[in-house]
Amino acid sequence: MSAASLQTARLDAQARANRSLTRTPVVPPKPAAKPAPKKPAPKKPAPLPRIAGLSRSQVANAWAVVWEGHRMGISKRGQIIAMATALQESNLRNYTHAVDHDSLGIFQQRPSSGWGSPKQIERPTYAAHAFYRVLVHYRSSWGCLTCAAQMVQRSAFPGAYAKHEHFATTIVTILNRRF
């Protein structure tokens, strides 16, 4: 065999050998998966402040009123009206048994008047939300706390709310510092 034919035979053999191989692309190995970084534990909110004249449960109920007002975009004035109302109606105690007719919760709302079910009204954030939902319709009366509270509550004693304005302002101011 001549050198040229030998070279041709080698190239043919090599080509046949290469065609018969199944080629798979070389994929570099993936690096070991790094564990996802641990999310920091959510910060616990600071404990509720102590407010002279209120128990811890009353402060918790007051916080529910302020928090819901803040969440709904209610101004400090609207929150003061709600707080004074809750102070007058229940002294920020969450009544789970009817006190007057079928009045319940911190705003003494009545299920029979459409404020919600007894279970809903007994949740301070729900009760505050229900109160604010009506209060926003009377923004033009917010300058007069008694007028605004009376328009929402329809109380038999409309003049009783004003005496709580100063304490309500103090409570709302202290609790709004948490935001």
Secondary structure by P-SEA (a helix, b strand, c coil): ccaaaaaaaaaaaaaaaaaacccccccccccccccccccccccccccccccccccaaaaaaaaaaaaaaaaacccaaaaaaaaaaaaaaccccccccccccccccccccccccccccccccccaaaaaaaaaaaaaacccccccaaaaaaaccccccccccccaaaaaaaaaaaaaccc
